Amino acid sequence: MTWLRALREVVRSGLTIEEARLEPLLALRTAVGVAIVIGPALWLASPAYAASAALGAYSAGAATFQRSWRPRKVIALGAGAGLALSTFVGYLAAGRLATFLPLLAVWAFAAGMAWAVGSTAGIVAATMVGSMLVTVTLPTSIGRALEHAGIIALGGVAQALVILLFPIRRWGAHRDALADALAAVADYARRLRHDPTAPFDPEPLMTARDAAAVTPSQARTRPSVLHGPRGLAERIRPVLAALADPDVGAPAEGPGRDRARELLDAAAEVLDAAARSIRRGTPAEVSPGSTDALLVDQGQEVLEGPARQAAERLVELLGEALEIARCGTRGRTPAPPGPEDAQFLVRPTMFRLVPVVVRAVRRELRRDSPVLRHAVRLAAVATLGYLIAARLPVGHGYWAPIASVMVMRPDFHRTYARAVARLAGTLAGVALATGMVRALGPDAQVFGLLAVVSAGLSFMLNRTGYAYSQCFTAAYVVFLLGMGGQAWEQTVPERVVLTLLGGALAMLAYVVFPAWETPRLPGRLADWLAAEGRYAAAVLRGYADPTREHHADLRRALLASREARAAWQEAYDRARQEPVRPRGLTSREAEEAQEALKGFGRAAMLMESHVPRVDSRPVPEAERFAEAMETDTAQAAVDVREHRNPDWPRVEEALQAWEGAAGDGSPVVRRGAELQKRALEDLATAVSRTPLERDVGSAREEQRVRAAAAAEDDGSGPAHRGG
């Protein structure tokens, strides 16, 4: 992608309105948390104290809107405490550049490394850097600094208090995650009716698993309906694929295909009903037609062989889903039997999270880590922005580094899109608030009320796009400054100029010290290939030796393959938005390799749906093929990472030795092995090239990208079908 096209996409992304469900009650509750600290502070103390209280309450409230599966009360308290600490430590070093700049650099570097834990930690840590930068406006005594830090922490306490007193949709995020997983499997069933080889994105299942991890205290209060259905969705997914697939399931045409479509329709309705039941906490009804379709007539059933086994297994699993849909939240919802019923997924408490954070940060302390590069950029830009703003003839110079810190992300596209969005939102919010300030005149109480209203609107639009949320955030800041008695003629132009400076520094930093994903695509693809190879081998060993230990190994391998696939997908999506010439893999090769590996994983999933139960008859030929598969994919991963052509000699030899052995075990495993070999051959075709082909391919890819960009510029691109 060229720079011009990349910047055009950045502007479009930054100003796009994202489709998201608004949560006005949550926004109102958080705005109340801001109001209950601003009002008493204005009445009992001064506008300066009210501004500090508003800083803590607003930032702690914003932290509760970040995606996290911990209780919002804990997040608000943690954010408030962190903001108070940053404020006080910043004050101790403020006053002299020799002490403040090194502290700012260290604090910003730590905030950048917080992305190793997750996006929520990274965003909250960036807010703490902003809090430190604002400390230059504090009174010049340690006692007063402690008071301001305490008031900021009180803002976090106020947010936690309103969450405790006015609970809204307890476990709502967890319910949504589980319901989304069931709805995704329902959508998969509908797509399989028309496309028997339709792909499935496991991200909703991964999110549901992340949401299912709870602390011991959460486990004691978690609704019973949230324990069990996730494992049910996990088991239904491969059975749906096995039923629909024409190679190992229902025939491609005829009565068998019609019966499979009928079962898939019924499965979709039942899963959707279960999803609605969990999301709303109410019982849901399933139509009698879908219930009748799930009756497998032993004498007149048209499906045979593996297809009939899949149908019977699907009906059994959907019966459990029907219980969920009909029971809703009345009484204890029966959970499906299995190992997930015996224990819950453990999430460490806040205190036990420290060693987890240390390990995560230590893993990112390497030269090629995007997180480490982000931390270095953040530290450099924060200190440089502070120095430049200090030399300018304007007040509130901290706005420049704050703008940089708040827009910077570890990847190119989000950093640039947020910079554009912040500037656009700031311009709109400042213009709106300035007009109101001029019309109303100086009145601290009125400005305090307007600040609360702006905060509420900012919270409500938090998920619709950064530009629109930032519009009301900028208005909130203008009203706070007006509440403190500062004239808009001074603060408004400074805010705009310094925001522009901070955004420009953030964008320039990524050009000077980037962390492009494009050169890392071969490594990500290799990791995914190796993980899929281990998953396929674990499935095969489930046939060779059906024991509980192998079933547990299969589960671990499946989770590892999903993580590797998610890492590849994230890197691939970022690389497509980067203005970097392809190296190692062109976009077309990456796309073909991705499709091949999806097919490989799908074949393993089909085999997984028919893995025999514990102590069933083993398939000894599967063990040899598993060893060959694991060895060849591990070596091929090394070859892909080092830009060599992969091959599969052991897989071919093991499959040839398996000739005539299909009758000794399940025919599904043999057919699945053939599908896997075909997918591996497609992968080799996608990434294998001679040195001359590599040079020509890179040149053609660059020429194709330029031609597409030129066609888009002059409007001569391909027309839409039917348009």
matplotlib code that plots the C-alpha trace (Angstrom):
import matplotlib.pyplot as plt

x = [0.0, 1.3, 1.7, -1.0, -3.5, -2.6, -3.1, -6.5, -7.5, -6.3, -8.5, -11.5, -10.9, -10.4, -13.7, -15.8, -18.8, -18.6, -21.8, -22.0, -24.7, -25.0, -25.2, -26.8, -27.5, -23.8, -22.8, -25.3, -24.1, -20.5, -21.4, -23.1, -19.8, -18.1, -20.9, -20.7, -17.1, -17.3, -20.3, -19.0, -15.5, -16.9, -19.1, -16.6, -13.2, -12.3, -12.4, -8.8, -9.8, -12.9, -10.7, -8.5, -11.6, -13.0, -9.7, -9.8, -13.5, -13.5, -10.3, -11.5, -14.9, -13.3, -11.2, -14.4, -15.5, -12.4, -12.8, -12.0, -13.6, -12.8, -15.5, -15.8, -15.5, -12.0, -11.0, -12.3, -10.4, -7.2, -7.3, -8.0, -5.1, -2.7, -3.7, -3.2, 0.3, 1.3, 0.1, 2.1, 5.3, 5.1, 4.8, 7.9, 10.0, 8.3, 9.9, 13.3, 13.7, 16.7, 14.4, 11.1, 12.2, 13.9, 10.9, 8.5, 10.6, 10.6, 6.8, 6.0, 8.3, 6.5, 3.1, 4.2, 5.4, 1.9, 0.6, 2.4, -0.5, -3.2, -4.9, -6.8, -3.6, -1.9, -4.7, -5.1, -1.3, -1.3, -3.9, -1.6, 1.2, -1.3, -2.1, 1.6, 1.9, -0.9, 0.9, 2.8, -0.4, -0.5, 0.2, 3.8, 3.8, 3.9, 0.9, -1.2, 0.1, -1.0, -4.4, -4.8, -3.6, -6.1, -8.9, -8.0, -8.1, -11.4, -12.7, -12.0, -13.7, -16.7, -17.0, -16.6, -19.3, -21.9, -21.2, -21.8, -25.0, -26.5, -25.5, -26.5, -26.5, -24.3, -22.2, -23.5, -20.2, -19.7, -23.3, -22.7, -19.4, -21.1, -24.1, -21.9, -20.1, -23.4, -24.7, -21.5, -22.0, -25.7, -24.5, -22.0, -24.8, -26.8, -23.8, -23.1, -26.6, -25.4, -21.6, -20.7, -17.0, -17.8, -15.0, -15.5, -13.8, -12.9, -12.6, -16.0, -15.1, -11.7, -13.4, -15.9, -13.1, -11.3, -14.6, -15.0, -11.8, -12.9, -11.3, -12.4, -14.6, -16.2, -16.8, -18.9, -21.3, -21.3, -24.7, -25.0, -26.1, -22.6, -21.0, -21.3, -22.7, -19.3, -18.1, -21.3, -20.7, -17.1, -18.4, -21.2, -19.0, -17.0, -20.1, -21.9, -18.9, -18.7, -22.5, -22.3, -19.1, -19.7, -16.4, -17.1, -20.7, -24.0, -23.9, -23.6, -27.1, -30.3, -32.4, -29.4, -28.3, -31.9, -32.0, -28.6, -29.9, -33.0, -30.8, -28.6, -31.6, -32.9, -29.5, -29.2, -32.6, -31.9, -28.5, -29.9, -32.6, -30.0, -28.0, -31.0, -31.8, -28.3, -28.0, -31.3, -31.6, -35.0, -36.4, -36.7, -39.0, -38.1, -40.6, -42.2, -40.9, -37.3, -37.9, -39.5, -36.6, -34.3, -36.1, -33.9, -36.1, -34.2, -36.1, -36.6, -33.5, -32.0, -28.5, -26.0, -22.5, -20.5, -23.2, -25.7, -23.3, -22.8, -26.5, -27.1, -24.3, -25.7, -29.2, -27.7, -25.8, -28.7, -30.9, -28.6, -28.9, -32.7, -32.6, -30.6, -33.0, -36.1, -34.8, -33.3, -32.4, -35.1, -33.4, -30.1, -29.4, -28.0, -24.5, -23.3, -21.3, -17.6, -14.3, -15.4, -18.1, -15.5, -13.5, -13.5, -10.9, -8.8, -8.1, -5.4, -6.5, -5.1, -2.3, -1.4, -1.3, 2.1, 4.2, 2.0, 2.7, 6.4, 6.6, 4.6, 6.8, 10.0, 8.8, 8.6, 12.0, 13.6, 14.7, 12.0, 9.1, 6.4, 5.6, 9.2, 9.4, 6.1, 7.5, 10.6, 8.6, 6.2, 9.1, 10.9, 7.8, 6.5, 9.8, 10.4, 6.8, 7.2, 10.5, 9.1, 5.9, 7.9, 9.8, 6.7, 5.0, 1.9, 0.5, -0.6, 2.3, 1.5, -1.4, 1.1, 2.7, -0.7, -2.1, 0.9, 0.6, -3.2, -3.1, 0.0, -0.6, 1.8, 0.7, 0.8, -2.8, -4.4, -1.8, -2.4, -6.2, -6.4, -4.2, -6.6, -9.6, -8.2, -7.5, -11.0, -12.7, -10.8, -11.6, -15.3, -15.5, -13.5, -15.7, -18.9, -17.7, -16.3, -19.6, -21.4, -18.8, -19.2, -22.9, -23.2, -20.4, -18.3, -20.1, -18.3, -21.5, -22.8, -19.5, -19.3, -22.7, -21.8, -18.6, -20.6, -23.0, -20.0, -18.4, -21.7, -21.9, -18.2, -18.8, -22.0, -20.2, -17.1, -17.5, -18.9, -15.5, -12.6, -13.3, -16.9, -16.0, -13.0, -15.4, -17.1, -13.9, -12.4, -15.6, -15.3, -11.8, -12.8, -15.6, -13.3, -10.8, -13.7, -14.8, -11.3, -11.7, -9.4, -10.4, -11.3, -9.4, -6.2, -7.0, -8.8, -6.1, -3.5, -5.5, -5.8, -2.2, -0.7, -3.1, -1.9, 1.7, 1.2, -0.5, 2.2, 5.0, 3.1, 2.8, 6.4, 7.7, 6.3, 8.0, 11.4, 11.1, 8.5, 7.4, 6.1, 4.2, 4.9, 8.4, 7.2, 4.5, 6.6, 7.4, 3.7, 2.7, 5.4, 4.1, 0.6, 1.7, 3.6, 0.6, -1.8, 0.5, 0.6, -3.2, -3.6, -1.2, -3.1, -6.4, -4.8, -3.4, -6.9, -7.8, -4.5, -4.9, -8.3, -7.4, -8.3, -4.7, -4.8, -8.1, -6.6, -3.6, -5.9, -7.7, -4.4, -3.2, -6.5, -6.2, -2.6, -3.6, -6.3, -3.8, -1.4, -4.2, -5.3, -1.7, -1.4, -4.7, -3.9, -0.5, -2.0, -4.7, -2.1, 0.3, -2.5, -2.8, 0.9, 2.7, 5.5, 6.7, 6.0, 9.1, 9.1, 5.4, 3.4, -0.2, -1.5, 0.9, -0.1, -3.8, -3.4, -1.3, -3.9, -6.7, -4.5, -3.9, -7.6, -8.4, -5.7, -7.2, -10.7, -9.7, -8.4, -11.7, -13.7, -11.6, -12.0, -15.8, -15.5, -12.7, -13.6, -14.6, -12.2, -11.3, -12.7, -11.1, -7.7, -6.6, -2.8, -2.1, -3.1, -0.1, 2.5, 0.7, 0.6, 4.4, 4.9, 2.6, 4.1, 7.7, 7.0, 5.0, 7.7, 10.4, 8.2, 7.7, 11.5, 11.6, 8.9, 10.6, 13.9, 12.3, 12.9, 10.4, 8.6, 7.9, 6.2, 8.1, 7.2, 3.5, 3.4, 5.2, 2.9, -0.2, 1.0, 1.6, -2.0, -3.4, -6.1, -6.3, -9.5, -11.6, -9.7, -10.8, -12.9, -13.2, -13.4, -9.8, -8.4, -10.4, -9.4, -5.7, -6.1, -7.7, -4.8, -2.2, -4.0, -4.1, -0.4, 0.3, -1.7, 0.4, 3.6, 2.3, 1.4, 4.8, 7.3, 9.2, 12.5, 14.8, 13.8, 10.1, 10.7, 12.1, 9.5, 6.7, 7.8, 8.0, 4.6, 3.1, 4.4, 3.1, -0.3, -0.6, 0.3, -2.2, -5.0, -4.2, -4.1, -7.4, -9.0, -7.7, -9.2, -12.3, -11.6, -11.6, -13.8, -17.5, -19.7, -21.7, -25.1, -24.1]
y = [0.0, 3.4, 6.2, 8.3, 5.5, 4.5, 8.1, 8.2, 5.0, 6.5, 9.6, 7.4, 5.1, 7.9, 9.6, 6.5, 6.0, 2.5, 0.5, -0.1, -0.5, 2.7, 2.2, 5.4, 4.1, 3.2, 6.6, 8.3, 6.4, 7.3, 11.0, 10.9, 9.7, 12.8, 15.1, 13.9, 14.9, 18.2, 19.6, 19.2, 20.3, 23.5, 24.1, 23.2, 24.0, 25.7, 25.3, 24.0, 21.1, 20.5, 20.2, 17.6, 15.7, 15.8, 14.5, 11.4, 10.7, 11.2, 9.1, 6.3, 6.3, 6.1, 3.1, 1.2, 1.5, -0.4, -4.1, -6.0, -9.0, -7.8, -6.1, -2.4, -1.4, -2.8, -1.1, 2.3, 1.9, 0.8, 3.6, 6.2, 4.9, 4.9, 8.4, 9.7, 8.1, 9.5, 13.0, 12.9, 11.4, 13.9, 16.8, 15.6, 15.9, 18.9, 22.3, 21.2, 19.7, 17.7, 15.7, 15.8, 14.7, 11.5, 10.6, 11.4, 9.2, 6.3, 6.6, 6.8, 3.8, 1.8, 2.8, 1.6, -1.7, -2.1, -3.1, -6.4, -7.2, -6.0, -3.0, -2.1, -1.9, 0.1, 2.7, 3.1, 3.5, 6.2, 8.1, 8.0, 9.6, 12.3, 12.8, 13.2, 15.9, 17.9, 18.1, 21.2, 23.1, 21.9, 24.2, 24.5, 22.5, 18.9, 19.1, 20.6, 18.0, 15.2, 16.8, 17.0, 13.4, 12.3, 14.1, 12.4, 9.0, 10.1, 10.4, 6.7, 5.8, 7.8, 5.8, 2.6, 3.7, 4.5, 1.2, -0.6, 1.3, 1.3, -2.0, -2.2, -5.5, -7.5, -9.9, -8.1, -8.2, -11.9, -12.7, -10.9, -12.7, -16.1, -15.2, -13.9, -17.3, -19.2, -16.8, -17.2, -21.0, -20.4, -18.2, -20.9, -23.5, -21.2, -20.6, -24.3, -24.8, -23.0, -23.5, -26.9, -25.7, -22.3, -21.0, -20.3, -17.5, -18.7, -15.2, -15.3, -18.6, -17.2, -14.1, -16.3, -18.4, -15.2, -14.0, -17.4, -17.0, -15.7, -15.1, -17.3, -14.5, -14.1, -17.9, -17.8, -15.2, -16.1, -17.0, -20.7, -20.0, -18.7, -22.0, -24.7, -23.4, -22.2, -25.8, -26.8, -24.3, -25.7, -29.2, -28.3, -26.5, -29.4, -31.6, -29.1, -29.0, -32.8, -33.1, -30.6, -31.6, -33.7, -35.6, -37.0, -36.1, -35.8, -36.4, -33.4, -33.9, -35.8, -36.5, -36.8, -33.2, -32.0, -33.7, -32.1, -28.6, -29.3, -30.2, -27.2, -24.9, -26.3, -26.1, -22.4, -21.6, -23.5, -21.8, -18.4, -19.0, -20.1, -16.9, -14.7, -16.5, -15.9, -12.3, -11.2, -13.5, -14.7, -18.0, -18.3, -20.4, -22.6, -23.3, -26.8, -27.3, -27.0, -29.3, -31.9, -31.7, -32.8, -36.2, -38.9, -41.7, -45.0, -46.6, -43.8, -41.7, -41.0, -40.2, -43.1, -43.8, -40.9, -38.4, -40.3, -40.4, -36.6, -36.1, -38.2, -36.4, -33.0, -33.8, -34.9, -31.6, -29.5, -31.2, -29.6, -26.3, -26.6, -26.9, -23.7, -21.9, -23.1, -22.7, -19.2, -17.9, -19.7, -21.9, -23.5, -24.1, -27.5, -27.4, -29.9, -32.7, -32.8, -31.6, -27.9, -28.7, -29.8, -26.5, -23.0, -21.1, -19.2, -15.5, -14.1, -11.5, -8.0, -8.8, -12.1, -10.4, -8.8, -11.9, -12.4, -8.8, -9.2, -12.3, -10.7, -7.6, -9.8, -11.6, -8.3, -7.1, -8.0, -5.8, -6.9, -6.6, -4.1, -3.4, -2.5, -0.2, 1.4, 2.0, 3.6, 5.8, 6.8, 7.8, 9.8, 11.6, 12.5, 14.1, 15.8, 17.1, 18.5, 20.2, 21.8, 23.0, 24.5, 26.7, 27.9, 31.2, 29.4, 28.1, 24.6, 23.2, 19.7, 19.4, 18.5, 15.5, 14.4, 14.4, 12.3, 9.8, 9.3, 8.7, 6.5, 2.7, -0.1, -0.2, 2.3, 2.4, 3.0, 5.6, 7.7, 7.2, 8.3, 11.3, 12.4, 11.6, 13.5, 16.6, 16.6, 15.9, 18.6, 21.2, 20.3, 20.1, 23.3, 25.2, 23.9, 24.6, 28.0, 29.2, 28.1, 29.8, 33.1, 32.9, 32.0, 34.1, 33.3, 31.0, 28.2, 26.3, 26.4, 25.3, 22.5, 21.3, 21.5, 19.6, 16.7, 16.7, 16.6, 13.8, 11.8, 12.3, 11.3, 8.1, 7.3, 7.7, 5.9, 3.0, 4.8, 6.3, 8.1, 11.4, 11.7, 10.8, 13.2, 16.0, 16.0, 15.3, 18.5, 20.3, 18.8, 20.2, 23.7, 23.8, 22.7, 25.5, 27.9, 26.7, 27.5, 31.1, 30.9, 32.9, 31.0, 33.4, 32.1, 28.4, 27.5, 28.5, 26.9, 23.6, 23.4, 24.3, 21.9, 19.1, 19.5, 19.5, 16.4, 14.5, 15.4, 14.2, 10.9, 10.3, 11.3, 9.0, 6.0, 7.0, 7.4, 4.3, 2.0, -1.5, -2.8, -6.1, -6.7, -8.1, -10.4, -12.1, -15.2, -15.7, -15.4, -17.8, -20.2, -20.1, -20.8, -23.7, -25.3, -24.8, -26.3, -29.2, -30.0, -29.7, -32.1, -34.5, -34.4, -35.2, -38.1, -39.4, -39.3, -42.0, -44.0, -44.1, -42.8, -41.8, -38.9, -37.7, -37.5, -35.7, -33.1, -32.7, -32.2, -29.4, -27.6, -28.0, -26.5, -23.5, -22.9, -23.1, -20.5, -18.2, -18.6, -18.0, -14.9, -13.6, -14.2, -12.6, -9.5, -9.2, -9.8, -7.1, -4.6, -5.4, -4.8, -1.2, -0.4, 1.7, -0.9, -2.9, -6.6, -8.6, -12.4, -12.7, -10.7, -10.0, -12.6, -15.3, -14.4, -14.7, -18.1, -19.4, -18.3, -20.1, -23.2, -23.2, -22.6, -25.7, -27.7, -26.7, -27.4, -30.9, -31.5, -30.1, -32.6, -35.4, -34.0, -34.3, -38.1, -38.7, -41.9, -41.9, -43.1, -46.8, -47.1, -49.2, -47.6, -46.8, -47.7, -46.2, -42.8, -42.7, -43.0, -40.3, -38.0, -38.3, -37.6, -34.6, -33.1, -33.5, -32.2, -29.2, -28.3, -28.4, -26.6, -23.8, -23.4, -23.3, -20.7, -18.5, -18.7, -18.2, -21.8, -23.9, -26.4, -30.1, -33.0, -36.3, -38.0, -37.1, -38.6, -41.7, -42.3, -41.7, -44.2, -46.8, -46.3, -47.6, -50.2, -49.6, -47.5, -50.4, -51.0, -47.8, -44.8, -43.7, -40.1, -40.1, -41.5, -39.0, -36.2, -37.2, -36.9, -33.5, -32.3, -33.5, -31.6, -28.5, -28.8, -29.1, -25.9, -24.2, -25.3, -24.0, -20.6, -19.9, -21.9, -19.8, -19.8, -16.8, -15.3, -15.8, -14.0, -10.9, -10.9, -11.5, -8.6, -6.3, -7.5, -7.0, -3.4, -2.7, -4.2, -2.1, 1.1, 0.3, -0.3, 3.0, 4.9, 3.3, 4.3, 7.9, 8.4, 6.4, 3.7, 0.8, -2.2, -1.5, -3.2, -6.1, -5.0, -1.3]
z = [0.0, -0.9, 1.6, 0.0, 0.0, 3.6, 4.8, 3.0, 4.9, 8.1, 7.7, 6.8, 9.7, 12.2, 11.2, 10.8, 13.1, 14.5, 14.9, 18.6, 21.1, 23.2, 27.0, 28.3, 31.8, 32.3, 30.9, 33.2, 36.3, 35.5, 34.9, 38.4, 39.8, 38.3, 39.6, 43.2, 43.5, 41.5, 43.4, 47.0, 46.0, 44.5, 47.5, 50.3, 48.7, 45.5, 41.7, 41.7, 44.1, 42.0, 38.9, 40.6, 41.8, 38.2, 36.8, 39.1, 38.6, 34.9, 34.3, 36.6, 34.9, 31.5, 32.7, 33.5, 29.9, 28.7, 27.9, 31.0, 32.8, 36.3, 38.3, 37.4, 41.0, 41.2, 37.9, 39.2, 42.5, 40.7, 38.2, 40.9, 43.0, 40.0, 39.0, 42.5, 42.7, 39.3, 40.4, 43.6, 42.2, 39.3, 41.8, 43.7, 40.5, 39.0, 39.0, 37.5, 34.1, 35.3, 37.6, 35.9, 32.4, 33.4, 35.6, 32.7, 30.4, 32.8, 33.5, 29.8, 29.1, 31.8, 30.3, 26.9, 28.3, 30.0, 26.5, 27.1, 29.6, 27.3, 25.7, 28.8, 30.9, 28.2, 27.9, 31.6, 32.0, 29.3, 31.3, 34.3, 32.3, 31.4, 35.1, 35.8, 33.1, 34.7, 38.0, 36.9, 37.8, 41.4, 44.4, 45.5, 48.7, 49.5, 51.7, 49.0, 46.5, 48.9, 49.2, 45.4, 45.1, 47.7, 46.0, 42.7, 44.5, 45.9, 42.4, 41.8, 45.1, 44.1, 40.8, 42.7, 45.1, 42.5, 40.8, 44.1, 44.9, 41.4, 39.7, 36.0, 34.2, 36.7, 34.7, 31.6, 29.7, 30.5, 29.4, 26.1, 25.5, 26.0, 24.0, 21.2, 21.1, 20.8, 18.2, 16.2, 16.1, 15.1, 12.3, 11.3, 11.1, 8.8, 6.5, 6.3, 4.8, 1.6, 1.8, 3.4, 3.7, 5.1, 7.4, 11.1, 13.0, 16.5, 18.0, 19.7, 21.4, 22.4, 23.9, 25.7, 27.2, 28.4, 30.0, 31.7, 33.7, 37.1, 40.5, 43.4, 44.8, 41.3, 41.1, 44.2, 42.8, 39.1, 37.7, 37.0, 33.5, 32.7, 33.6, 31.0, 27.7, 26.5, 26.4, 24.7, 21.9, 21.6, 21.1, 18.7, 16.3, 14.9, 14.8, 12.6, 10.3, 10.1, 9.4, 6.5, 4.9, 1.7, 2.2, 5.7, 6.3, 4.4, 0.6, -1.7, -3.1, -2.4, 0.6, 2.9, 2.0, 2.6, 6.0, 6.9, 6.0, 8.2, 11.1, 10.6, 10.5, 13.7, 15.3, 14.4, 15.9, 19.2, 19.6, 18.9, 21.5, 24.0, 23.2, 23.8, 27.0, 28.4, 27.1, 28.6, 31.6, 30.5, 29.2, 25.5, 23.3, 20.4, 17.6, 17.5, 14.0, 15.1, 18.0, 15.7, 13.3, 16.1, 16.4, 14.8, 13.6, 14.0, 11.2, 8.6, 9.1, 5.7, 6.9, 7.2, 8.4, 9.8, 8.8, 11.0, 13.9, 13.5, 13.4, 16.6, 18.4, 17.3, 18.5, 21.9, 22.2, 21.1, 23.7, 26.3, 24.6, 24.6, 28.4, 28.6, 26.3, 28.2, 31.7, 31.3, 34.8, 36.7, 39.2, 38.5, 34.8, 34.2, 32.9, 30.3, 31.8, 31.2, 32.7, 32.6, 35.1, 37.7, 38.0, 36.8, 34.8, 37.3, 36.9, 39.3, 41.8, 41.6, 44.1, 42.4, 39.1, 39.8, 38.8, 35.7, 34.7, 35.3, 33.1, 30.3, 30.3, 30.4, 27.3, 25.4, 26.3, 22.9, 20.1, 17.6, 20.0, 18.9, 22.5, 23.4, 20.4, 21.4, 24.9, 23.5, 21.1, 24.0, 26.3, 23.5, 22.3, 25.8, 26.8, 23.5, 23.4, 26.9, 26.0, 22.8, 24.4, 27.3, 24.8, 23.1, 24.2, 25.4, 28.6, 29.4, 27.4, 28.9, 26.4, 23.6, 25.3, 26.6, 23.1, 21.9, 24.8, 24.3, 20.6, 20.3, 19.9, 19.1, 15.4, 12.6, 11.5, 15.0, 15.9, 12.8, 12.9, 16.5, 15.8, 13.0, 15.2, 18.2, 16.1, 14.5, 17.8, 19.6, 17.0, 17.1, 20.9, 21.5, 19.0, 20.7, 24.2, 23.3, 21.9, 25.1, 27.3, 25.4, 25.6, 29.3, 30.7, 33.8, 36.2, 38.0, 38.9, 35.4, 34.0, 36.5, 35.4, 31.7, 32.4, 34.0, 30.9, 28.5, 30.5, 30.3, 26.5, 26.1, 28.0, 26.0, 22.7, 23.9, 21.5, 18.5, 17.4, 19.1, 17.2, 18.6, 22.1, 22.0, 20.9, 24.2, 26.1, 24.7, 25.7, 29.1, 29.5, 28.3, 30.8, 33.6, 32.7, 32.6, 36.0, 37.3, 36.0, 32.9, 29.9, 26.7, 24.5, 26.1, 26.5, 23.3, 20.8, 23.0, 23.1, 19.4, 18.6, 21.2, 20.2, 16.6, 17.8, 19.9, 17.1, 14.6, 17.0, 17.5, 13.7, 13.1, 15.8, 14.0, 10.8, 12.5, 14.7, 13.2, 14.2, 10.8, 10.8, 7.1, 7.5, 10.4, 8.4, 7.5, 11.2, 12.2, 9.4, 10.6, 14.2, 13.0, 10.8, 13.7, 16.1, 13.6, 13.1, 16.8, 16.9, 14.0, 15.6, 18.9, 17.1, 15.3, 18.6, 20.0, 17.4, 18.0, 21.8, 23.1, 26.7, 28.9, 28.8, 25.0, 25.1, 27.4, 25.1, 22.2, 24.1, 24.9, 21.3, 20.0, 22.3, 21.2, 17.5, 18.1, 19.7, 16.8, 14.3, 16.1, 16.2, 12.5, 11.7, 13.7, 12.0, 8.6, 9.1, 10.3, 7.4, 4.8, 6.2, 6.2, 3.5, 3.3, 0.4, 0.9, 2.0, 2.3, 1.5, -1.0, -0.1, -2.6, -1.3, 2.3, 1.4, -0.4, 2.5, 5.0, 3.0, 2.9, 6.6, 7.3, 5.2, 7.1, 10.5, 9.2, 8.3, 11.8, 13.2, 11.1, 12.5, 16.0, 15.8, 15.5, 18.0, 19.8, 23.4, 26.1, 25.9, 22.4, 19.7, 18.7, 15.1, 15.2, 11.8, 13.1, 15.4, 12.6, 10.6, 13.7, 14.2, 10.5, 10.6, 13.6, 12.4, 8.9, 10.0, 12.5, 9.9, 7.4, 9.9, 10.1, 6.3, 6.0, 8.6, 6.8, 3.3, 2.1, 0.2, 2.5, 1.6, 3.3, 2.7, 6.0, 5.5, 2.0, 3.1, 6.1, 4.0, 1.4, 4.1, 5.3, 2.0, 2.7, 6.4, 6.4, 7.2, 10.4, 12.0, 11.4, 7.7, 8.9, 10.1, 6.9, 4.8, 7.1, 6.6, 2.9, 3.2, 5.4, 2.9, 0.1, 2.3, 3.0, -0.7, -1.3, 1.3, -0.3, -3.6, -2.1, -0.5, -2.7, -5.3, -7.1, -6.5, -9.9, -9.0, -5.7, -7.5, -10.2, -7.7, -5.5, -8.6, -9.8, -6.4, -6.1, -9.7, -8.9, -5.7, -7.6, -10.4, -7.9, -6.1, -9.4, -10.5, -7.2, -7.6, -11.1, -10.5, -13.1, -10.6, -11.2, -11.0, -8.4, -9.7, -10.7, -10.4]

ax = plt.figure().add_subplot(projection="3d")
ax.plot(x, y, z, "-o")
ax.set_aspect("equal")
plt.show()
